Every structure is written in structure tokens, then in C-alpha cells.
Amino acid sequence: MKIIMLGAPGAGKGTQAKMIAEKYGIPHVSTGDIFRANIKNGTKLGLEAKKYMDQGLLVPDELTVKILLDRVAQPDCERGYVLDGFPRTIPQAEVLDEALNKLGDAIDYAINVEVPDENIIRRMSGRRACVSCGATYHVEHIPPRQEGVCDKCGQDLILRDDDKPETVQNRLKVYHDQTKPLIDFYSGKGILRTVDGTVDMKDVFDAIEAILG
């Protein structure tokens, strides 16, 4: 079972990917984690990727797919995997499809966790992080006992730059311009499944389970 997770930043697709991985006994493959592991281990592909990253450049799609294929060729991926963070654009999806096709393989499901922009902005701008221990809260869903103060270490809580409404709006614009077209791409292949990401996390997962069986 080979799955791609789609959805806007803050839609909760990473959380759902971890839950799928745990339930079905398949690896949660995050491109960020793969890059870090290859660079840390000094692999040939990792060193090649590091050249681009050190210059502040995006790693080319072909190289990203090579690193990804190297990961999914590992024995723990024999029964499948859930991809999180890749592909992000149509060209990346096409390169991935072509590479898998050469191996006689293909993606089974692209699961889109759908959440309206206004929900995303409210969800992310409500996050608070501790400047000291890194604990995270949400003003509505997981509030600290004392406003603005970490329950664990008593230090100040902040709204991270990444979670400020203007930053979230910029990230959403990039998503709509570059990543949202993947919904049509996978819909055209007949493998897209959409779930409502505005409901409780467990209900989102129940909907995904109903799709995967």
C-alpha cells in the first residue's frame, strides 16, 4: 500500500501520516527526514543534495526522487509506505510516477486532507511555543494553565514567526499556486481520495481507514 498525503500546511496531514504508518505497519517517509539522514550519514546522494542546500538552492526534482527511491527500496518498505512532503509540484509528481513506472510500481492512493484557508489561519495562529523547553500549546484546543506561561517550565510562550497570520497566508499562497494542482493531477489518475480535515483528528483517521480498508 503506497500512499501520498496531500493538504495545506497545518491541515494535519503529517499527524495522519504517522497514524497510518502505525496502524498499517508501513514506514512514514518524510522527505525532510530522508535528506537529514543522508547528509548525516555522508551518502553520495546526501553529499550531492548538501551542495545545493548549502547554497540556499532547492534540491533538483531528479535528485530528490533518487533519494526517495533509495529510501523506499529498503526492506521495511516492502509492504508499502506513506509519503509526507513529496511531491509538492506537478513536475515532481511526474518524475516520481516515471521512476516508479520503470520499477513496475505505482502509488495506490493520494489522500487529500481538506481544510479551508480560514480554518488553517485560525488553527496555526492559535499555536504557542515555549521559548525554553519547546513545549507547544494552542489557545483554543490545548491552552496552558496560565495564559502565556509554559505548564512544564514556567517560561514565556510565544507565537512563532512561522505561525503568524501573514506568514501562514504566504505559505497558503505557495500551496495554492504550486501544490494544490496535484489534487487535479491525482484525481485524473483515479487515485485521489478526499477527507474532511476540519473534524476531530480521530474522525479524520476513521475516514482514512474507511478508504484504505
trRosetta pair geometry for C-beta under 8 A, 3 or more apart (Angstrom, degrees):
i j d omega theta_ij theta_ji phi_ij phi_ji
1 24 6.3 -67 63 170 143 149
1 26 6.4 -123 70 -43 97 159
1 79 7.1 2 24 150 79 74
1 80 3.7 5 60 -112 56 170
1 108 5.6 -80 -149 41 56 154
1 109 7.5 -4 -171 13 89 110
1 212 6.7 59 -160 -153 146 108
2 80 5.1 -141 -64 -144 53 87
2 81 6.1 15 -124 48 72 71
2 83 7.8 28 -179 -15 80 104
2 105 7.3 81 -22 173 163 107
2 106 7.3 168 63 106 137 41
2 107 5.0 -117 112 -127 109 50
2 108 5.0 126 53 2 69 91
2 109 7.8 163 89 28 51 66
3 17 8.0 -178 104 -124 119 81
3 20 6.5 -79 68 153 159 156
3 80 7.2 54 -5 169 83 118
3 81 7.4 -142 37 101 73 45
3 82 4.5 -13 70 -115 110 76
3 83 6.8 -168 96 21 55 73
3 107 7.3 103 -111 -164 15 92
3 108 6.5 -42 -72 62 61 94
3 109 4.9 -12 -116 69 83 96
3 110 7.6 154 -164 -93 59 29
3 111 6.2 3 -170 -2 111 110
3 212 7.6 -29 -81 -98 137 121
4 82 7.9 168 -87 -163 18 57
4 83 4.8 -20 -111 62 66 113
4 86 7.9 -98 -137 99 103 52
4 87 7.2 -14 -148 21 140 76
4 107 5.5 -5 -18 -153 109 143
4 109 7.3 -161 32 101 66 53
4 110 4.5 -15 66 -114 107 77
4 111 7.3 173 83 22 52 65
4 186 7.3 -145 67 -95 131 149
5 13 4.2 142 159 179 121 115
5 14 7.6 149 112 -71 157 37
5 16 6.6 153 -129 83 132 107
5 17 4.9 -79 -35 -73 154 109
5 82 6.4 49 -33 173 106 98
5 83 6.6 -161 15 87 77 58
5 84 5.1 6 42 -102 129 72
5 111 5.7 -25 -113 67 58 95
5 113 7.0 5 -169 -8 93 109
6 13 6.9 -150 82 -113 15 152
6 110 5.7 37 -15 171 121 96
6 111 6.7 179 27 87 80 41
6 112 4.3 -29 80 -101 112 72
6 113 7.1 175 86 17 54 66
6 179 7.3 170 -151 163 92 104
6 182 5.9 -159 -118 99 133 123
6 183 6.4 157 147 -80 155 77
6 186 7.4 -154 -32 21 149 148
6 192 8.0 -26 28 -134 146 95
7 11 3.4 -127 160 76 120 152
7 12 7.2 -58 131 53 157 57
7 13 4.1 166 42 -49 128 124
7 112 6.0 143 -68 -164 74 55
7 113 3.7 -12 -83 58 147 88
7 114 6.9 -129 -117 -67 92 31
7 115 6.8 55 -165 12 108 97
7 197 6.3 100 -140 -57 136 157
8 11 4.7 114 56 -43 69 114
8 115 6.1 -112 43 61 114 96
8 117 7.3 -161 -137 -96 173 63
8 120 5.5 -58 108 -90 135 153
8 172 6.0 16 -158 -120 127 81
8 175 4.9 81 -127 159 78 165
8 179 7.9 146 -101 86 52 131
8 180 8.0 7 -77 -76 85 96
9 120 7.1 94 82 -167 64 130
9 124 7.6 35 121 -78 94 148
9 168 7.4 -150 90 -143 117 74
9 171 4.8 -42 35 146 148 130
9 172 7.1 -118 40 -73 99 61
9 175 6.2 -141 -5 -61 87 136
10 115 7.4 -111 106 84 82 148
10 120 4.6 114 88 -154 127 91
10 123 5.5 145 169 91 118 121
10 124 4.5 -66 -112 -60 148 114
10 168 7.0 9 -17 -141 152 113
11 113 4.5 142 141 102 119 108
11 114 7.4 -36 -150 -116 132 5
11 115 4.4 -178 -125 16 85 123
11 120 6.6 -35 -71 -97 66 109
11 197 4.8 1 -176 160 90 169
12 15 4.8 -44 -170 38 79 118
12 16 6.0 79 132 -22 86 100
12 113 5.8 -126 70 157 83 153
12 115 7.4 101 13 -38 98 143
12 197 5.6 168 42 -161 114 113
12 201 6.6 -142 -167 -112 145 90
12 204 6.7 66 107 93 138 175
13 16 5.6 -57 -147 42 36 111
13 17 6.1 45 152 -28 68 103
13 84 6.5 166 127 -134 99 97
13 111 7.9 157 -136 99 101 96
13 113 4.7 -168 -79 22 84 134
13 197 7.9 -47 -59 -109 72 140
14 17 5.5 -49 -147 30 31 115
14 18 6.7 32 153 -18 62 101
14 30 7.5 35 -130 -99 101 123
14 84 5.5 96 -109 -171 67 141
14 85 8.0 38 -90 -47 98 94
15 18 6.0 -55 -157 32 31 110
15 19 6.6 27 149 -16 64 108
15 201 6.4 -61 130 -144 140 122
16 19 5.5 -56 -148 38 36 112
16 20 6.3 40 152 -22 68 102
16 111 7.6 -124 128 114 137 136
16 113 6.1 166 11 -74 154 140
16 201 7.8 -153 -73 -160 80 82
16 204 6.0 -89 -91 126 123 120
16 205 6.2 -171 -128 -87 85 79
16 208 6.2 140 -170 -38 119 160
17 20 5.7 -51 -149 34 31 112
17 21 6.4 34 152 -22 64 106
17 28 5.0 109 140 -140 98 108
17 30 7.8 116 116 -71 151 90
17 82 4.8 175 -153 129 85 127
17 83 8.0 -95 -134 85 131 20
17 84 4.3 -6 -99 -71 175 128
18 21 5.6 -53 -149 34 31 114
18 22 6.4 29 154 -18 65 106
18 28 5.3 -3 -96 -84 53 162
19 22 5.8 -53 -147 37 31 110
19 23 6.1 27 157 -17 66 111
19 205 5.1 -69 129 -115 152 131
19 208 7.9 110 94 67 116 145
20 23 5.9 -61 -144 40 27 107
20 24 5.9 -11 172 13 67 116
20 26 7.4 -33 133 58 87 105
20 28 7.5 123 69 -91 87 94
20 82 4.9 108 93 -73 129 159
20 205 7.9 -158 -61 -137 69 93
20 208 6.5 -86 -82 142 107 141
20 212 7.3 138 -138 -41 106 164
21 24 6.9 -75 -134 52 16 86
21 25 7.9 64 173 -107 50 3
21 26 5.7 -107 -131 78 62 64
21 27 6.1 -4 -141 180 117 15
21 28 3.8 -74 -49 -48 155 91
21 82 5.5 -118 -65 29 86 125
22 25 7.9 15 180 -68 21 42
23 205 7.9 148 -34 -175 149 118
23 209 7.2 -90 158 -98 163 104
24 79 7.9 -164 148 128 94 119
24 80 7.2 -37 134 76 128 128
24 212 7.0 -80 -73 153 139 147
25 79 6.7 5 103 86 96 150
26 77 7.3 63 -162 -131 88 54
26 79 5.6 -129 -93 94 95 96
26 80 4.4 -41 -122 88 147 87
26 81 5.3 -155 164 -93 109 33
26 82 6.1 112 100 -16 114 85
27 76 5.3 80 -45 124 122 113
27 77 5.7 -58 27 -84 123 79
27 81 5.0 -19 65 -123 87 94
27 82 7.4 -158 98 30 47 71
28 81 7.7 161 -94 -168 14 78
28 82 5.5 -24 -114 68 59 104
28 84 6.3 7 -179 -2 89 129
29 33 7.6 -141 -164 62 43 119
29 34 6.8 28 -171 -50 87 119
29 68 7.3 96 155 -148 132 84
29 71 5.9 131 -142 128 123 134
29 72 6.6 -13 -92 -75 166 89
29 77 7.5 30 -58 -101 132 123
29 81 4.9 26 -11 172 124 127
29 82 6.7 165 23 75 78 45
29 83 5.3 -30 75 -102 105 57
29 84 6.8 159 80 21 49 77
30 33 4.2 80 72 5 100 108
30 34 7.0 -173 89 -11 51 82
30 84 4.8 -32 -97 75 76 105
30 85 5.3 62 -156 12 71 132
31 34 5.5 -53 -148 34 37 113
31 35 6.4 40 155 -21 68 102
31 64 6.7 12 -152 -165 129 108
31 67 7.9 90 -148 97 82 118
31 68 6.6 -34 -107 -85 92 105
31 83 7.8 39 -43 -165 89 90
31 84 7.6 -145 -1 86 74 56
31 85 4.4 -133 24 102 100 116
31 86 4.3 94 -49 -26 134 124
32 35 6.0 -54 -152 33 29 111
32 36 6.5 26 153 -16 64 108
32 85 5.9 -79 -14 171 90 173
33 36 5.8 -58 -150 38 31 111
33 37 6.2 30 154 -20 67 108
34 37 5.8 -56 -146 37 30 110
34 38 6.2 26 158 -16 66 108
34 67 5.6 131 140 145 123 109
34 68 6.5 93 110 -93 174 56
34 71 5.0 -68 -120 -62 127 148
35 38 6.0 -61 -148 38 27 107
35 39 6.2 21 157 -15 65 110
35 46 7.3 133 -163 -126 48 79
35 49 5.8 -136 -139 141 93 153
35 53 7.6 120 180 -64 130 148
35 59 7.3 -160 -112 -19 126 158
35 67 6.8 49 -84 150 62 159
36 39 6.0 -60 -147 39 27 108
36 40 6.0 27 157 -20 65 111
37 40 5.8 -55 -143 38 27 111
37 41 6.1 11 161 -6 64 113
37 46 7.7 -118 98 -95 50 131
38 41 6.1 -64 -141 47 25 101
38 43 4.6 -72 -157 41 81 120
38 45 5.5 -62 -164 90 142 93
38 46 3.0 -172 142 -79 86 103
38 49 6.5 69 96 29 132 136
38 67 5.9 -72 -40 -143 161 118
38 70 8.0 78 -93 86 126 141
39 42 7.5 30 178 -72 31 37
39 46 4.4 -168 -70 -176 39 110
39 47 7.5 130 -121 -71 61 41
39 49 6.7 -97 -69 79 97 111
39 50 5.2 121 -122 -74 107 111
39 53 7.8 -47 -90 43 143 152
40 46 7.5 -98 27 -163 43 153
41 46 6.4 140 63 -8 78 163
42 46 6.3 -150 -144 80 9 131
42 47 6.4 33 -162 -58 58 105
43 46 4.1 95 53 4 82 108
43 47 6.9 -151 87 -7 42 83
44 47 6.1 -56 -150 34 27 108
44 48 6.5 28 150 -20 61 107
45 48 5.6 -54 -151 35 33 114
45 49 6.4 33 152 -19 66 105
45 63 7.0 161 -158 -170 89 87
45 66 5.9 -156 -126 114 128 111
45 67 4.9 162 153 -90 135 86
45 70 6.2 -160 4 -4 163 160
46 49 5.7 -55 -148 36 31 110
46 50 6.2 37 151 -28 65 105
46 67 7.5 104 -71 -119 58 122
47 50 5.4 -48 -146 29 33 118
47 51 7.1 47 151 -30 60 93
48 51 6.0 -43 -165 14 34 115
48 52 7.8 23 146 -7 59 99
48 63 6.0 -142 120 -145 120 132
49 52 6.1 -60 -166 36 42 106
49 53 6.1 33 146 -16 75 113
49 59 4.9 -1 -142 -118 89 134
49 63 6.0 167 -84 145 81 127
49 64 7.7 96 -111 -83 117 61
49 67 6.5 21 -55 -59 139 147
50 53 5.5 -59 -140 43 36 110
50 54 5.8 41 160 -27 71 106
51 54 6.2 -54 -148 31 21 111
51 55 7.1 7 155 -6 56 109
52 55 6.1 -73 -160 42 31 102
52 57 4.3 -94 -170 81 82 104
52 58 6.8 -41 161 96 128 22
52 59 4.9 143 77 -95 147 59
52 60 7.1 -159 -86 -12 158 74
52 63 7.7 152 -6 69 145 156
53 56 7.6 42 -176 -76 35 21
53 57 7.2 -101 -71 57 23 64
53 59 6.6 -9 -54 -58 87 98
59 63 5.4 -111 171 85 96 119
59 64 5.1 120 108 -63 113 94
60 63 4.8 84 66 11 87 104
60 64 7.0 -155 95 -8 42 88
61 64 5.6 -57 -146 37 32 113
61 65 6.2 30 157 -19 68 106
61 89 7.8 -92 -93 62 127 114
61 91 5.7 -117 -62 125 168 103
61 92 4.9 -143 -133 -97 115 71
61 95 4.8 143 144 9 117 161
62 65 5.9 -56 -150 37 28 109
62 66 6.5 33 150 -23 63 104
62 95 6.1 -127 -87 -155 56 142
63 66 5.5 -48 -149 31 35 115
63 67 6.5 33 153 -17 65 103
64 67 5.9 -56 -153 37 31 109
64 68 6.2 32 149 -20 65 109
64 86 6.7 -164 157 -127 123 141
64 92 7.0 -29 83 -133 137 109
65 68 5.4 -54 -144 39 34 115
65 69 6.1 35 156 -20 68 105
65 92 7.4 178 -61 -157 103 73
65 95 4.9 -132 -43 130 153 112
65 96 5.5 -154 -119 -85 114 64
65 99 5.2 166 163 -17 128 158
66 69 5.9 -55 -145 37 27 108
66 70 6.4 33 152 -23 62 106
67 70 5.6 -52 -151 32 30 116
67 71 6.7 31 149 -20 62 104
68 71 5.7 -57 -156 33 33 111
68 72 6.4 15 156 -7 69 108
68 83 7.6 31 -156 -123 125 121
68 86 6.3 -128 -93 106 143 155
68 96 7.2 -32 90 -114 150 103
69 72 6.0 -58 -138 45 33 100
69 73 6.1 41 156 -30 65 107
69 99 5.7 -108 -70 155 137 134
69 100 7.9 -158 -104 -74 105 65
69 103 7.7 171 -148 -36 118 146
70 73 5.9 -55 -150 28 26 115
70 74 7.9 45 146 -39 54 88
71 74 6.1 -37 -175 -4 41 114
71 77 7.2 101 134 -41 66 149
72 77 4.5 -158 -156 160 57 165
72 81 5.5 -117 -120 12 100 154
73 77 7.0 13 2 59 7 131
74 77 5.4 87 64 5 74 104
75 78 5.9 -13 -169 -30 50 112
77 80 6.9 -97 -171 107 64 11
77 81 4.7 -16 -136 -50 100 120
80 108 7.6 -33 -129 9 126 133
83 86 5.7 -85 175 72 116 79
83 107 8.0 -62 15 -117 131 119
85 88 7.2 -21 175 -60 51 104
86 92 6.5 -116 -160 161 83 136
86 96 7.4 147 150 -75 100 143
87 90 7.9 98 139 -92 137 10
87 92 3.5 165 -146 109 108 110
87 93 4.2 -158 66 -66 161 67
87 95 7.9 143 -104 50 130 90
87 96 5.5 -131 -53 -4 119 140
87 182 6.5 168 91 -109 102 138
88 92 5.9 50 41 32 61 156
88 178 6.2 16 146 131 89 116
88 179 5.1 -57 -168 -94 65 102
88 182 7.8 -112 -171 -38 18 141
89 92 4.8 98 57 6 77 103
89 93 7.1 -139 98 -6 42 88
89 178 5.1 -53 -95 -179 91 96
89 179 6.8 -75 -76 -85 49 55
89 181 7.8 26 -154 60 54 114
89 182 7.5 -154 -153 -58 11 106
90 93 5.5 -55 -147 36 34 113
90 94 6.3 35 155 -21 68 104
90 181 5.5 -44 -51 108 111 125
90 182 6.6 -163 -77 -80 62 68
90 185 5.7 177 -117 -75 88 143
91 94 5.6 -55 -148 35 33 112
91 95 6.4 32 155 -19 67 104
92 95 5.8 -54 -147 36 32 109
92 96 6.3 32 154 -18 65 108
93 96 5.7 -56 -148 38 29 112
93 97 6.2 33 153 -22 65 107
93 182 5.8 156 -55 -122 146 100
93 185 5.5 77 107 140 162 155
93 186 7.6 -115 -153 -57 144 88
94 97 5.7 -51 -145 35 30 113
94 98 6.3 31 156 -20 63 107
95 98 5.9 -55 -149 36 29 112
95 99 6.3 27 155 -18 64 109
96 99 5.8 -59 -148 38 29 109
96 100 6.2 23 158 -14 66 109
96 107 7.8 38 131 -38 119 121
97 100 6.0 -60 -147 40 27 107
97 101 6.0 33 154 -27 64 110
97 106 7.4 25 -142 -129 74 80
97 107 7.6 -69 -98 4 76 107
98 101 5.6 -54 -147 32 27 118
98 102 6.7 32 154 -23 61 101
99 102 5.9 -51 -157 27 31 113
99 103 7.1 18 149 -7 61 106
100 103 5.7 -65 -157 43 38 106
100 105 4.3 -95 -174 88 87 93
100 106 5.6 127 129 -91 127 37
100 107 7.0 89 84 -31 177 72
101 104 7.5 39 -176 -77 34 21
101 105 7.3 -110 -69 58 21 55
101 106 6.8 45 -82 -79 65 86
107 110 6.4 48 138 -57 136 84
107 186 7.8 -62 97 -126 137 113
107 191 6.3 129 107 131 94 162
108 191 6.5 176 151 -149 28 125
109 191 5.6 -154 -114 175 33 95
109 193 5.8 -20 -161 11 108 118
109 211 6.7 116 -143 143 150 121
109 212 7.0 -101 2 -91 164 82
110 182 7.3 -142 -174 150 146 103
110 186 3.7 -44 40 -168 155 162
110 189 7.9 83 1 63 126 120
110 191 5.4 88 7 110 87 96
110 192 5.0 -33 73 -101 105 62
110 193 7.2 156 77 22 51 67
111 193 5.3 -23 -109 71 68 96
111 194 7.8 150 -164 -95 53 26
111 195 6.6 6 -174 1 99 110
111 208 6.1 40 -153 -124 152 103
111 211 6.9 142 -105 88 112 159
112 183 5.7 52 -96 -114 150 101
112 186 8.0 168 -45 69 109 134
112 192 6.2 13 -12 -166 117 98
112 193 7.1 -180 22 86 77 42
112 194 4.5 -25 70 -107 108 76
112 195 7.2 167 83 23 55 64
113 195 5.8 -22 -110 68 59 96
113 197 4.0 80 169 -76 87 126
113 204 6.6 35 -134 -164 108 129
114 194 5.3 27 -24 -170 125 107
114 195 6.8 174 17 77 85 40
114 196 6.2 -45 67 -112 97 39
114 197 5.5 175 65 6 36 99
115 119 5.0 -114 177 84 96 128
115 120 5.5 116 115 -60 117 89
115 123 7.6 -17 168 -4 146 149
115 197 4.0 -70 -54 83 96 119
115 198 5.6 139 -122 -65 79 74
116 119 4.9 94 64 5 79 104
116 120 7.3 -145 100 -7 42 88
116 198 7.2 14 14 -71 87 127
117 120 5.5 -58 -152 34 36 113
117 121 6.3 33 155 -20 71 104
117 169 8.0 60 -177 -117 119 68
117 172 5.4 83 -131 -164 106 152
118 121 5.8 -51 -147 35 33 111
118 122 6.4 31 155 -15 65 107
119 122 5.8 -59 -148 41 30 108
119 123 5.9 33 153 -24 67 111
119 198 5.6 -91 -130 -110 166 101
120 123 5.6 -57 -143 37 27 113
120 124 6.1 11 164 -8 66 111
120 168 6.5 178 130 176 97 122
120 172 6.4 136 93 -88 146 123
121 124 6.4 -62 -140 43 23 99
121 125 5.8 11 166 -9 64 117
121 165 5.5 48 -165 -133 106 86
121 168 5.2 147 -113 108 68 139
121 169 6.8 27 -100 -66 118 79
121 172 7.6 -46 -63 -33 91 147
122 125 6.3 -60 -132 44 21 101
122 126 6.2 23 162 -23 59 114
123 126 6.2 -72 -161 32 20 110
123 127 7.7 33 145 -38 57 94
123 138 7.7 -29 -164 -141 59 133
124 127 5.8 -33 -164 -1 44 116
124 162 7.9 -99 -179 126 120 77
124 163 4.7 -153 163 -144 87 82
124 168 4.8 150 81 -101 142 139
125 159 7.0 17 -161 -152 61 128
125 163 5.9 155 -98 157 37 86
125 164 6.8 52 -115 -146 90 25
125 165 4.9 10 -86 -65 138 81
125 168 6.5 -98 -52 -3 89 148
126 138 4.9 48 124 -165 104 84
126 139 4.5 -118 -161 33 88 95
126 140 5.3 -27 -166 5 152 97
126 141 7.4 93 124 10 137 90
127 136 6.4 -22 -164 -168 100 106
127 137 7.3 139 -160 80 51 48
127 138 5.6 -35 -97 -99 52 76
127 159 7.1 114 83 -133 68 70
127 160 7.1 -32 104 23 114 99
127 163 4.7 -110 58 -138 115 157
128 136 7.1 151 81 -158 49 57
128 137 4.6 -19 63 65 99 97
128 138 7.1 170 15 -91 80 25
128 139 6.5 90 -21 -52 116 80
128 144 7.3 -77 84 -18 139 113
128 148 7.7 -123 -158 -110 151 42
128 157 4.1 38 163 164 121 123
128 158 6.7 149 -157 67 76 23
128 159 6.2 -52 -104 -78 69 60
129 134 6.6 -21 -173 -152 103 43
129 135 7.4 162 -154 83 56 41
129 136 5.3 -23 -102 -103 75 76
129 137 7.7 -176 -77 23 31 72
129 157 6.6 149 70 -156 23 76
129 158 6.0 -34 64 62 78 77
129 159 8.0 117 19 -112 82 18
129 160 5.4 30 18 -43 131 109
130 133 5.0 -1 103 51 140 75
130 134 5.9 -49 66 6 94 11
130 135 4.5 40 3 45 130 80
130 136 7.6 -117 2 -67 80 37
130 150 4.0 47 -106 -88 124 137
130 152 7.0 -68 -57 49 168 109
130 153 6.5 105 -177 43 146 111
130 155 5.5 94 -168 75 98 107
130 156 7.6 142 -144 87 60 38
130 157 5.7 -47 -86 -99 55 70
130 158 8.0 114 -126 15 12 78
131 155 5.6 -120 56 144 86 125
131 156 5.5 16 9 73 122 86
131 157 7.6 -168 -15 -110 79 21
131 158 5.6 67 -61 -7 97 119
132 150 6.9 -124 45 18 106 159
132 153 5.2 -117 91 98 133 147
132 155 3.7 120 -1 5 127 167
133 150 6.5 144 36 172 110 158
133 152 5.5 -91 66 96 158 130
133 153 4.7 142 -20 -9 127 139
133 155 7.0 152 -1 29 85 127
135 150 5.5 117 56 -148 124 113
135 151 7.2 -109 128 47 159 84
135 152 5.0 140 -36 13 154 134
135 153 7.5 164 3 8 125 98
136 142 7.7 61 117 86 71 137
137 142 5.0 -140 -150 105 61 93
137 143 6.2 65 176 -136 119 23
137 144 5.1 -47 -108 -45 165 84
137 150 7.9 -162 -24 -114 126 64
137 151 8.0 123 -78 -4 127 104
137 157 6.3 -33 35 -137 126 148
138 141 4.2 10 85 49 133 92
138 142 4.6 74 31 37 86 80
138 143 7.0 -71 87 -63 50 52
139 143 5.7 40 -154 -98 34 94
140 143 7.1 93 -25 -51 3 99
143 147 7.5 -29 -175 -95 112 68
144 147 6.8 145 69 -101 100 23
144 148 7.4 -126 56 30 137 19
144 149 5.9 -171 133 72 146 56
144 150 6.4 -108 -121 -116 142 24
144 151 5.2 -162 -147 -40 87 89
144 157 6.3 -163 -18 -36 146 149
145 149 7.8 -53 67 81 75 99
145 151 5.4 97 3 -101 101 101
146 149 4.2 -5 89 48 108 121
146 151 7.9 147 23 -84 78 65
148 156 6.4 -24 166 -148 87 73
148 157 5.3 -151 -156 44 39 98
149 154 6.1 -11 -179 -151 106 47
149 155 7.5 159 -153 81 64 21
149 156 6.9 -49 -104 -107 55 39
149 157 6.6 -110 -49 -9 9 99
150 153 5.1 4 99 49 132 74
150 154 6.1 -62 68 -4 85 11
150 155 5.0 11 20 53 127 69
150 156 7.5 16 -14 66 94 8
150 157 5.8 142 -59 -63 74 90
159 163 5.7 -123 -175 86 78 111
159 164 6.2 97 137 -80 113 74
160 163 4.8 79 62 12 84 103
160 164 7.6 -125 99 -27 45 78
161 164 5.8 -35 -156 -2 39 116
161 167 5.9 113 156 -55 67 158
162 167 5.8 -141 -149 129 24 147
162 168 7.9 77 155 -68 53 73
163 167 7.0 29 36 69 11 124
163 168 6.6 23 -157 -56 36 111
164 167 4.6 81 61 9 85 107
164 168 6.9 -161 86 -10 39 88
165 168 5.6 -57 -143 38 31 111
165 169 6.2 33 157 -22 66 104
166 169 5.7 -51 -149 33 31 114
166 170 6.7 34 151 -19 62 102
167 170 5.7 -54 -155 34 34 112
167 171 6.4 33 149 -17 67 105
168 171 5.6 -54 -149 38 34 111
168 172 6.2 36 151 -21 66 105
169 172 5.6 -53 -147 36 32 113
169 173 6.5 38 151 -25 64 100
170 173 5.6 -49 -152 28 33 114
170 174 6.8 33 151 -16 64 101
171 174 5.8 -51 -153 35 35 112
171 175 6.4 39 147 -22 65 105
172 175 5.3 -51 -148 35 36 117
172 176 6.3 34 154 -18 68 103
173 176 5.9 -54 -147 37 30 107
173 177 6.2 25 155 -15 64 111
174 177 5.9 -61 -145 41 28 108
174 178 5.8 -16 172 16 67 118
174 179 7.5 48 129 -2 71 103
175 178 6.9 -78 -130 53 17 83
175 179 4.8 -46 -152 44 61 119
175 180 6.1 79 145 -38 73 92
176 179 7.7 -15 -42 51 13 77
176 180 4.9 4 -134 -3 42 139
177 180 7.6 85 21 26 16 103
178 181 7.4 -82 170 19 21 105
179 182 5.8 -34 -177 6 56 117
180 183 5.8 -26 -176 3 59 114
181 184 5.7 -48 -165 36 56 109
181 185 6.2 63 138 -27 75 104
182 185 4.9 -52 -145 36 42 121
182 186 6.1 29 161 -11 75 103
183 186 6.6 -60 -146 42 24 97
183 187 6.0 29 152 -24 61 113
183 192 6.4 86 -163 -137 60 146
183 194 7.9 41 -147 -83 113 114
184 187 5.4 -55 -140 38 30 117
184 188 6.3 37 157 -25 64 104
185 188 6.1 -60 -162 29 24 112
185 189 7.1 11 146 -10 59 107
186 189 5.4 -55 -151 39 43 110
186 191 5.5 -79 -176 71 93 87
186 192 4.2 119 111 -67 99 95
187 190 7.6 47 176 -69 34 26
187 192 4.2 -37 -79 19 61 146
189 192 7.5 109 57 -24 83 84
193 211 4.7 102 168 -140 161 146
195 204 5.7 107 137 -155 130 74
195 207 4.2 136 -136 111 118 133
195 208 5.8 -53 -49 -63 160 75
195 211 7.4 -104 -62 -23 112 136
196 199 5.4 61 109 -5 108 106
196 204 7.1 -128 84 -103 59 79
196 207 6.9 142 33 -46 76 172
197 204 5.8 44 -119 -114 54 132
199 203 4.2 -70 129 87 125 134
199 204 6.0 166 72 -54 91 76
200 203 4.5 87 61 6 84 106
200 204 7.2 -146 95 -9 43 83
201 204 5.7 -50 -152 29 33 114
201 205 6.6 28 152 -16 64 104
202 205 5.6 -54 -152 37 35 110
202 206 6.4 42 148 -25 66 101
203 206 5.4 -44 -145 31 36 116
203 207 6.7 40 153 -20 63 100
204 207 5.9 -57 -159 33 31 111
204 208 6.6 29 146 -17 65 105
205 208 5.4 -52 -149 36 39 112
205 209 6.2 44 151 -23 68 102
206 209 5.6 -50 -148 34 32 115
206 210 6.6 37 151 -24 63 102
207 210 5.7 -49 -153 29 32 115
207 211 6.9 32 148 -18 61 102
208 211 5.6 -55 -158 33 37 112
208 212 6.2 18 154 -7 71 111
209 212 6.0 -64 -139 46 31 100
209 213 7.7 150 169 -36 57 9
210 213 7.7 27 -177 -71 24 49
